[in-house]
């Protein structure tokens, strides 16, 4: 299992972070919009991206507020986080709700929230990752720096890679192909590529995702009529309820009657160390059941 190791030093003995000011209790963090002076130990954090929420919770920081993914209505249950106030959606954060929480740090994304940066930064120091399309591990490292928890995040990412290696060694799926399909609507299916969160974890354990014309390396959309382009030895399909086979679109059910349903809340919306632990657990259960 991926374990969380919290730093044991106290405020009295901890070394001052690079760029910190003893008088102000802040330190400089370089991010997608330049440099931000953030608190040494932020405790009223607002997150606008699933990765930022997951990573904060993974290192023991429960944000006071979080924007929720567009396909859900609340804070993901897999996080086990309580008392997090929703502040709009990831595409459309609620600035008034954010300000009402009196945050001391806001985490957002340049590609999604660029036009809101000045308003957010007027509320509290704001740090932006560049894009949700970038490799999630690199984004997690920046989030860890902003939270003052670089070492903890680095440890969690090492744990993810170690777990990938253990699964890869035990189940030996090298060379086997896999597709992760997300039904969007009646006319669109999305395939997830190697740069995507779940895709990177599938390849981390040894699977190969067949080449497609990936948009930003993340996904490729196709119509049900072109389902043949999703052919692979293993086919996984995201669903809100993994026990409801009716969630499979007819074209997918016909082409891949043995397709396995996986949870949208973790495989798509659960980006981060805790989401990775959940996805890797699903992968191992799938491989164990199909030996």
C-alpha positions as a printed Julia matrix, in Angstrom:
291×3 Matrix{Float64}:
   0.0     0.0     0.0
   1.05    3.6    -0.56
   1.81    5.07    2.85
   1.91    8.68    3.94
   4.94    9.72    5.99
   4.53   13.05    7.73
   7.53   15.14    8.65
   8.4    14.94   12.3
  10.14   18.27   12.81
   8.56   21.04   14.86
   8.29   24.71   14.03
  11.06   25.42   16.56
  13.6    23.15   14.87
  12.54   23.16   11.19
  14.96   24.95    8.85
  13.64   28.07    7.2
  12.54   27.36    3.59
  14.55   28.93    0.78
  13.16   32.38    0.05
  11.32   32.6     3.37
  11.08   35.81    5.31
  11.34   35.45    9.08
   9.4    38.66    9.55
   6.53   37.88    7.21
   6.43   34.09    7.55
   6.26   33.69    3.77
   8.38   32.13    1.07
   8.6    32.62   -2.67
   7.18   29.97   -5.01
   7.77   30.13   -8.76
   4.72   29.07  -10.75
   2.93   29.52  -14.08
   2.23   33.22  -13.44
   5.59   34.18  -11.99
   6.43   34.27   -8.3
   4.08   34.23   -5.32
   4.84   34.88   -1.65
   2.93   32.14    0.14
   2.61   31.37    3.85
   5.21   29.07    5.34
   2.43   26.8     6.62
  -0.87   27.59    4.88
  -3.92   26.33    6.77
  -6.84   27.88    4.87
  -6.29   26.54    1.39
  -8.73   26.72   -1.52
  -8.15   24.4    -4.49
  -9.58   24.83   -7.99
  -8.27   21.6    -9.56
  -8.89   17.94   -8.56
  -5.14   17.26   -8.42
  -4.67   20.13   -5.98
  -7.46   18.89   -3.72
  -6.23   15.28   -3.78
  -2.6    16.24   -3.14
  -3.49   18.55   -0.25
  -5.59   15.87    1.45
  -2.87   13.27    0.82
  -0.36   15.31    2.85
  -2.8    15.95    5.67
  -4.11   19.39    4.68
  -7.88   19.59    4.35
  -8.75   22.61    2.17
 -11.44   24.95    3.48
 -12.87   25.11   -0.04
 -12.58   23.34   -3.36
 -14.02   23.69   -6.84
 -15.61   20.41   -7.89
 -15.23   18.64  -11.22
 -17.91   19.44  -13.77
 -19.21   15.87  -13.82
 -19.83   15.65  -10.05
 -21.69   17.77   -7.51
 -19.68   17.31   -4.33
 -16.25   16.62   -2.9
 -15.22   13.09   -4.05
 -16.05   10.51   -1.38
 -12.83    8.54   -1.97
 -10.86   11.37   -0.34
 -12.58   10.93    3.01
 -12.37   14.71    3.44
 -14.97   16.42    5.6
 -15.9    20.09    6.01
 -14.63   21.13    2.58
 -16.92   23.8     1.16
 -17.64   23.56   -2.6
 -16.74   26.85   -4.33
 -18.26   26.41   -7.77
 -16.96   24.08  -10.44
 -13.47   23.61  -11.84
 -14.43   25.45  -15.07
 -16.34   28.18  -13.18
 -15.08   28.87   -9.65
 -17.29   31.06   -7.42
 -15.15   34.07   -6.43
 -17.58   35.3    -3.76
 -17.65   31.88   -2.12
 -13.85   31.75   -2.21
 -13.47   35.19   -0.64
 -15.99   34.36    2.1
 -13.71   31.53    3.28
 -10.82   33.96    3.91
  -8.16   31.66    2.42
  -4.44   32.17    2.93
  -3.53   30.27   -0.25
  -5.37   29.57   -3.51
  -4.25   26.88   -5.97
  -5.47   27.03   -9.56
  -4.55   26.29  -13.17
  -3.34   28.75  -15.8
  -5.04   26.96  -18.7
  -8.4    27.04  -16.92
  -8.33   30.1   -14.68
  -5.99   32.56  -16.37
  -8.6    35.32  -16.62
  -9.35   35.04  -12.89
  -5.78   35.28  -11.65
  -5.74   38.93  -10.63
  -9.06   38.61   -8.8
  -7.94   35.44   -7.04
  -4.57   36.93   -6.12
  -6.37   39.93   -4.59
  -8.15   37.5    -2.25
  -5.06   35.49   -1.24
  -1.64   34.5    -2.6
  -2.36   32.36   -5.65
  -0.23   29.64   -7.25
  -1.08   28.22  -10.68
   0.08   24.98  -12.26
   0.42   25.55  -16.01
  -2.07   23.0   -17.35
  -4.02   19.95  -16.27
  -2.69   18.37  -19.48
   0.86   18.31  -18.09
   2.18   15.13  -16.42
   0.34   14.92  -13.11
   3.43   13.98  -11.09
   5.2    17.22  -12.08
   2.13   19.25  -11.17
   1.89   17.46   -7.83
   5.48   18.5    -7.03
   4.62   22.18   -7.56
   1.53   21.81   -5.38
   3.7    20.23   -2.69
   6.07   23.19   -2.85
   3.2    25.68   -2.55
   1.87   23.8     0.49
   5.31   23.58    2.09
   5.14   19.79    1.85
   7.66   19.02   -0.89
   9.19   16.05    0.89
   5.85   14.46    1.71
   4.65   14.76   -1.9
   7.95   13.37   -3.19
   7.52   10.41   -0.85
   3.99    9.78   -2.05
   5.06    9.85   -5.7
   7.87    7.42   -4.95
   5.24    5.21   -3.29
   3.09    5.31   -6.45
   6.05    4.27   -8.6
   7.03    1.52   -6.16
   3.48    0.16   -6.2
   3.5     0.23  -10.01
   6.73   -1.74   -9.99
   5.38   -4.32   -7.57
   2.25   -4.88   -9.67
   4.31   -4.99  -12.87
   6.66   -7.61  -11.43
   3.84   -9.75  -10.01
   1.47   -9.79  -12.98
   3.85   -9.36  -15.97
   1.53   -7.62  -18.44
   4.35   -6.07  -20.47
   3.33   -5.9   -24.12
  -0.38   -6.4   -23.47
  -2.6    -3.63  -24.84
  -5.28   -1.76  -22.9
  -7.88    0.9   -23.65
  -9.65    3.13  -21.14
 -12.94    4.36  -22.63
 -15.07    7.14  -21.18
 -18.59    7.43  -22.63
 -19.34   11.13  -23.01
 -22.78   11.02  -24.61
 -24.61    9.04  -27.28
 -22.26   10.26  -30.0
 -18.84   10.5   -28.33
 -16.45    8.09  -26.64
 -13.12    9.31  -25.23
 -10.01    7.15  -25.14
  -7.37    8.13  -22.58
  -3.72    8.3   -23.58
  -0.37    7.73  -21.86
  -0.09   11.32  -20.55
  -3.5    11.19  -18.88
  -3.67   10.35  -15.18
  -5.2     6.88  -15.5
  -3.35    6.17  -18.74
   0.0     6.89  -17.1
  -0.83    4.44  -14.31
  -1.85    1.73  -16.77
   1.46    2.11  -18.57
   3.29    2.35  -15.24
   2.25   -1.23  -14.41
   3.35   -2.46  -17.84
   0.35   -2.14  -20.16
   0.69   -0.54  -23.6
  -1.92    1.93  -24.85
  -2.26    1.71  -28.65
  -1.34    4.87  -30.55
  -4.06    7.39  -31.35
  -4.14   11.03  -32.43
  -4.09   12.3   -28.85
  -5.31   15.79  -28.03
  -2.58   17.24  -25.76
  -1.51   13.66  -25.18
  -4.54   13.16  -22.98
  -7.42   11.79  -24.99
  -8.82   10.95  -28.41
 -12.52   11.13  -29.19
 -14.33    8.78  -31.54
 -17.9     7.99  -32.47
 -19.56    4.67  -31.55
 -19.44    3.77  -35.25
 -15.63    3.82  -35.04
 -15.44    1.62  -31.95
 -13.01   -0.7   -33.77
 -10.29    1.9   -33.19
 -10.57    1.12  -29.46
  -9.6    -2.52  -29.92
  -7.23   -3.89  -27.26
  -6.59   -7.02  -25.23
  -8.03   -5.32  -22.15
 -10.88   -2.8   -22.3
 -11.91   -0.7   -19.31
 -14.93    1.63  -19.36
 -15.61    4.4   -16.85
 -18.97    4.52  -15.09
 -20.56    6.23  -12.1
 -21.8     2.84  -10.83
 -19.44   -0.02  -11.62
 -22.16   -2.56  -10.81
 -24.52   -1.21  -13.47
 -23.72   -2.87  -16.8
 -26.41   -0.78  -18.46
 -23.89    2.05  -18.31
 -22.05    0.42  -21.21
 -23.03    2.06  -24.51
 -24.51   -0.51  -26.92
 -21.61   -0.17  -29.35
 -19.09   -0.89  -26.58
 -21.15   -3.78  -25.21
 -21.35   -5.34  -28.67
 -17.68   -4.85  -29.56
 -16.28   -5.68  -26.11
 -18.71   -7.89  -24.16
 -15.99   -8.6   -21.57
 -15.25   -4.91  -20.9
 -14.73   -4.04  -17.24
 -16.35   -1.02  -15.59
 -14.16    1.28  -13.48
 -15.12    4.18  -11.23
 -15.23    7.61  -12.91
 -14.68    9.39   -9.58
 -11.16    7.98   -9.28
 -10.09    7.02  -12.81
 -11.11   10.37  -14.32
 -11.77   12.86  -11.51
  -9.49   11.44   -8.82
  -6.18   12.83  -10.03
  -3.47   12.76   -7.35
  -1.66   10.45   -4.92
  -4.83    9.22   -3.22
  -6.59    8.7    -6.53
  -3.52    6.84   -7.81
  -3.69    4.46   -4.84
  -7.36    3.77   -5.65
  -6.7     3.2    -9.36
  -3.74    0.92   -8.74
  -5.88   -1.05   -6.31
  -8.51   -1.47   -9.03
  -5.85   -2.54  -11.53
  -4.49   -5.19   -9.2
  -7.97   -6.55   -8.43
  -8.69   -6.71  -12.15
  -5.44   -8.51  -12.9
  -5.92  -10.93  -10.02
  -9.44  -11.79  -11.18
  -8.28  -12.35  -14.77
  -5.2   -14.46  -14.21
